[in-house]
Amino acid sequence: MAFLMAIGLAFATTKNATVESALIAGWIHESGICKPVTVNCENTGSNLCTYSPESIQVFQDSTCKRVMYRL
C-alpha cells in the first residue's frame, strides 16, 4: 500500500513541476526593435526576467514597456 502511495505522490509532484515551469511568449529589445522570445517567466513578481546568454531584460508585449518577472 505504501508503495502505491509513493508512486501516486511522485506523479502528482511531477505534474505540478511541469505546470510551474511552462514556457510563455516574451519580448526583448534588441538592435532597436522588439523581438519575440520564449521564456519561463510571468507578468508579476519581484525579480526581473532576463533572456540568456546576454541577460537581456524581457517584456510582456511588443511595445517592450511592461517588464516580466522570474517564476
ZIFEN-V59492 format. One record per pair of residues at least 12 apart in sequence whose ideal C-beta (glycine too) atoms are under 10 Angstrom apart, sorted by the first residue. I is the first residue (numbers start at 1). J is the second residue. D is the distance in whole Angstrom. If there is no record, write none. Layout:
BEGIN
I_J_D ; I_J_D
END
This chain:
BEGIN
20_40_9 ; 20_42_10 ; 20_71_6 ; 21_40_6 ; 21_71_7 ; 22_40_7 ; 22_42_10 ; 22_71_9 ; 23_37_10 ; 23_38_5 ; 23_39_7 ; 23_40_6 ; 23_41_9 ; 24_37_10 ; 24_38_7 ; 24_39_6 ; 24_40_8 ; 24_41_7 ; 24_42_8 ; 24_43_9 ; 24_58_10 ; 24_60_10 ; 24_68_9 ; 24_71_10 ; 25_37_8 ; 25_38_6 ; 25_39_8 ; 25_41_10 ; 25_58_10 ; 25_60_9 ; 25_61_9 ; 25_62_10 ; 25_68_10 ; 26_38_7 ; 26_39_4 ; 26_40_9 ; 26_41_6 ; 26_42_10 ; 26_43_10 ; 26_49_7 ; 26_51_7 ; 26_57_10 ; 26_58_4 ; 26_59_7 ; 26_60_7 ; 26_61_9 ; 26_64_10 ; 26_67_10 ; 26_68_5 ; 27_39_9 ; 27_51_9 ; 27_57_10 ; 27_58_7 ; 27_59_5 ; 27_60_7 ; 27_61_6 ; 27_62_6 ; 27_63_8 ; 27_64_6 ; 27_65_10 ; 27_66_9 ; 27_68_9 ; 28_49_10 ; 28_50_9 ; 28_51_5 ; 28_54_9 ; 28_56_5 ; 28_57_7 ; 28_58_6 ; 28_59_7 ; 28_64_8 ; 28_68_10 ; 29_56_7 ; 29_57_7 ; 29_58_9 ; 29_59_7 ; 29_63_10 ; 29_64_4 ; 29_65_10 ; 30_51_9 ; 30_54_9 ; 30_56_6 ; 30_64_9 ; 33_62_9 ; 33_64_9 ; 34_59_7 ; 34_61_8 ; 34_62_5 ; 34_63_7 ; 34_64_4 ; 34_65_9 ; 35_51_10 ; 35_56_10 ; 35_62_9 ; 35_64_9 ; 36_61_10 ; 36_62_8 ; 37_51_5 ; 37_56_9 ; 37_58_7 ; 37_59_10 ; 38_51_9 ; 39_51_6 ; 39_52_10 ; 39_58_5 ; 39_68_7 ; 39_70_9 ; 39_71_10 ; 40_58_10 ; 40_68_10 ; 40_70_8 ; 40_71_6 ; 41_58_6 ; 41_59_10 ; 41_60_9 ; 41_67_9 ; 41_68_4 ; 41_69_6 ; 41_70_6 ; 41_71_6 ; 42_60_9 ; 42_68_7 ; 42_69_6 ; 42_70_8 ; 42_71_6 ; 43_60_6 ; 43_61_10 ; 43_66_8 ; 43_67_9 ; 43_68_6 ; 43_69_7 ; 44_68_9 ; 44_69_6 ; 45_67_9 ; 45_68_8 ; 45_69_3 ; 45_70_6 ; 45_71_8 ; 46_69_7 ; 46_70_9 ; 47_69_6 ; 47_70_4 ; 47_71_9 ; 48_67_6 ; 48_68_8 ; 48_69_6 ; 48_70_7 ; 49_67_7 ; 49_68_4 ; 49_69_5 ; 49_70_5 ; 49_71_8 ; 50_68_9 ; 50_70_8 ; 51_68_10 ; 58_70_9
END
